[in-house]
Amino acid sequence: MKQLYTTTLLAATIVATTVIAQPTTVGGPPPQKNKKKEVAKIGEPAPAFSLQDQWGESHILKEYEGKIVVLEWFNDKCPVCKNVWDSGLISELVTDLKNLSQNPDAPTLPSVVYLAMNSSANRPAEEVLKSGTEFIEEAEVEIPMLMDYDGKVGKAYGARTTPHMFIIDTEGTLVYQGALSDDPRGKEGKNADTHVARAIHQLIKGEEISPNYVQPWGCSVKYAGGDKSKGRRGPRRSGGGLGAPK
């Protein structure tokens, strides 16, 4: 049994490059208050990070090259996030993605890494670490929870809600971000079709990921210093935006 202890948080860096994919959208992009602030963009390299999990092990994004990486912004105290976990949806998704990469009939499929990202800082770090770890253990979902208490990684990605999903391809490019599913009220429970599964199936088939941005929903991310992103209870279908957040 790995020992639980308080983690040391490391800063994230953002890698800028030329846009290689045009985003497709369901719901308009959130307003940009500070145009100089660089955040993750679909079609560009995902912001680098090096964070420790609940067991004290380091996770460096670059070390996952060759694998598909799924990031879920997570908060065990958020009722929306708690609902999708309690329903069994996350457990079902993690299991399906694991089975996908371990399919003996398709041994060339890349492995899928699922990481819960915890940027919650409205409580002491020790409490956030302890309660988040216990929640994941009780859910019997064996995934790392990466601690981002200073919020630098969350802000680099533009994470706004819990949950807020991001998918990074085998080359380290961000290919999807936004809502977990189109079931924000949890009416379909663990049977809800997720954008994560849909986008990953499109990715491994070599198809265009469309849409590659869907308005995220959930509670606001509780960043340090009272900097809380604006969450939404459901994906907004109307609106004229043609691209993901820039």
C-alpha positions in Angstrom: 0.0 0.0 0.0 1.5 3.3 -1.1 1.9 6.0 1.5 -0.1 9.1 1.2 1.6 12.4 1.9 1.4 16.0 1.0 2.8 16.7 -2.5 5.2 19.3 -3.8 3.6 21.2 -6.7 5.6 22.1 -9.8 4.8 24.7 -12.4 3.5 24.0 -15.9 5.0 25.5 -19.1 3.1 26.2 -22.3 4.6 25.2 -25.6 3.6 27.5 -28.5 3.4 26.3 -32.1 1.5 26.8 -35.3 -2.1 25.7 -35.3 -2.4 22.4 -37.2 -6.2 21.8 -36.8 -9.2 24.0 -37.0 -11.5 23.4 -34.0 -15.1 22.4 -34.4 -17.6 23.4 -31.8 -20.8 22.7 -30.0 -21.7 25.8 -28.1 -20.0 29.1 -28.3 -16.5 29.6 -26.8 -16.2 31.4 -23.4 -15.4 35.1 -23.5 -11.7 35.9 -23.4 -11.1 38.6 -20.8 -7.3 38.7 -21.2 -6.2 38.1 -24.8 -2.5 38.1 -23.8 -3.0 35.0 -21.6 -1.9 31.9 -23.4 -4.0 28.8 -22.8 -4.2 25.4 -24.4 -5.5 25.4 -27.9 -6.9 22.5 -29.9 -4.4 21.4 -32.6 -1.4 22.6 -30.6 1.0 20.8 -28.2 -0.7 20.4 -24.8 0.8 22.4 -22.0 3.6 20.5 -20.3 3.2 19.5 -16.7 5.1 17.7 -14.0 2.8 16.9 -11.0 2.7 14.4 -8.2 -0.2 12.1 -7.5 -1.8 11.0 -4.2 0.9 8.4 -3.7 3.8 10.8 -4.3 4.7 9.5 -7.7 5.6 12.1 -10.4 3.7 12.3 -13.7 5.4 14.2 -16.5 3.3 14.7 -19.7 6.3 14.2 -22.0 6.8 10.7 -20.6 3.4 9.7 -22.0 4.3 10.3 -25.6 3.0 7.3 -27.6 0.0 7.1 -25.4 -3.4 8.8 -25.5 -3.9 10.9 -22.3 -7.2 11.8 -20.9 -7.4 14.6 -18.2 -10.5 15.1 -16.1 -10.6 18.2 -13.9 -11.9 16.7 -10.6 -13.2 17.8 -7.3 -14.7 15.3 -4.9 -16.7 18.1 -3.2 -18.4 19.2 -6.4 -21.9 17.8 -6.5 -21.9 17.5 -10.3 -18.5 15.8 -10.4 -19.6 13.6 -7.5 -22.8 12.6 -9.3 -21.0 11.4 -12.5 -18.6 9.3 -10.3 -21.3 7.9 -8.0 -23.4 6.9 -11.1 -20.5 4.6 -12.2 -20.0 6.5 -15.4 -16.3 7.3 -14.7 -15.6 3.8 -13.6 -17.3 2.5 -16.8 -15.4 4.9 -18.9 -12.0 4.1 -17.4 -12.6 0.4 -17.7 -13.7 0.7 -21.4 -10.7 2.8 -22.3 -8.4 0.2 -20.5 -10.0 -2.7 -22.4 -9.7 -0.8 -25.6 -6.0 -0.5 -25.3 -5.6 -4.1 -24.2 -7.7 -5.7 -27.0 -5.8 -8.8 -28.2 -7.5 -8.4 -31.6 -6.0 -5.0 -32.0 -2.6 -5.1 -30.4 -1.3 -2.0 -32.2 -3.8 0.3 -30.5 -2.1 2.9 -28.2 -2.6 2.7 -24.4 -4.9 5.2 -22.8 -3.8 7.0 -19.6 -6.6 8.5 -17.5 -5.6 11.2 -15.0 -7.8 13.1 -12.4 -6.5 16.6 -12.1 -7.2 18.3 -8.8 -6.8 22.1 -8.8 -9.1 22.7 -5.8 -7.6 25.2 -3.4 -10.6 26.4 -1.3 -9.5 24.1 1.5 -6.0 23.3 3.0 -3.9 21.2 0.7 -3.8 18.3 3.2 -7.6 18.2 3.2 -7.9 18.3 -0.6 -5.4 15.5 -0.9 -6.9 13.3 1.8 -10.6 13.7 0.8 -9.8 13.3 -2.9 -7.8 10.1 -2.3 -10.4 8.6 -0.1 -13.2 9.4 -2.7 -11.3 7.7 -5.5 -10.5 4.7 -3.3 -14.1 4.3 -2.3 -15.2 4.5 -6.0 -12.7 1.6 -6.7 -11.3 3.4 -9.7 -7.5 2.9 -9.9 -6.3 6.1 -11.4 -3.8 8.8 -10.3 -5.1 12.0 -8.9 -2.6 14.8 -9.7 -2.3 17.6 -7.3 -2.3 21.1 -8.9 -3.0 23.1 -5.7 -1.5 26.4 -7.1 -3.7 26.0 -10.2 -0.9 26.7 -12.7 -1.7 23.6 -14.8 -5.4 24.1 -14.7 -5.1 27.7 -15.8 -2.6 26.7 -18.5 -5.2 24.4 -19.9 -8.1 26.8 -19.3 -9.9 24.3 -17.1 -13.2 25.9 -16.1 -15.4 23.2 -14.6 -15.4 19.9 -12.7 -15.6 17.9 -14.7 -13.8 19.5 -17.7 -12.2 16.9 -20.1 -9.1 17.1 -22.2 -7.7 14.5 -24.6 -4.1 14.5 -25.8 -3.0 12.3 -28.7 0.1 10.1 -28.9 2.2 13.0 -30.2 1.3 15.3 -27.4 -1.3 17.4 -29.3 -4.5 18.6 -27.7 -7.3 17.1 -29.8 -10.4 17.5 -27.6 -11.6 19.6 -24.7 -14.9 20.3 -23.1 -17.9 18.4 -21.7 -17.8 14.9 -20.5 -21.1 14.1 -22.1 -24.5 15.6 -23.1 -26.0 14.4 -19.9 -25.2 17.1 -17.3 -28.1 16.2 -15.0 -27.1 12.6 -14.9 -30.4 11.2 -16.1 -28.6 8.4 -18.1 -26.2 7.5 -15.3 -23.4 5.2 -16.3 -25.1 4.5 -19.7 -24.5 8.1 -21.0 -22.4 8.3 -24.1 -19.3 10.4 -23.5 -17.5 12.7 -25.8 -14.3 11.2 -24.5 -15.1 7.7 -25.8 -16.4 9.1 -29.0 -13.4 11.3 -29.6 -10.9 8.5 -28.8 -12.6 6.1 -31.2 -12.4 8.8 -33.9 -8.8 9.3 -33.1 -7.7 5.7 -33.3 -9.6 5.3 -36.6 -7.8 8.2 -38.1 -11.0 10.2 -38.4 -11.6 13.9 -37.9 -12.5 14.5 -34.3 -15.8 16.4 -34.6 -16.8 18.2 -32.6 -13.5 18.7 -30.9 -14.9 21.3 -28.4 -18.2 21.0 -26.5 -19.2 23.6 -23.9 -18.1 22.2 -20.6 -20.6 21.9 -17.7 -20.2 21.4 -13.9 -19.1 23.3 -10.9 -16.5 26.1 -11.2 -12.9 25.0 -10.6 -12.0 26.3 -7.1 -8.6 27.9 -7.9 -6.4 29.5 -5.2 -7.0 33.1 -4.3 -10.6 33.1 -5.1 -10.0 32.8 -8.9 -12.9 30.6 -9.8 -13.7 29.7 -13.4 -17.3 30.0 -14.4 -19.0 26.7 -14.6 -22.2 25.8 -16.4 -24.8 23.2 -15.6 -25.3 22.1 -19.2 -23.8 22.4 -22.7 -25.0 25.4 -24.6 -26.2 24.4 -28.0 -26.9 27.9 -29.4 -24.4 30.5 -30.1 -22.4 31.5 -33.1 -18.8 30.5 -32.2 -17.0 28.4 -34.9 -14.0 27.6 -32.9 -12.8 26.5 -29.4 -11.4 29.0 -27.0 -8.4 30.9 -28.3 
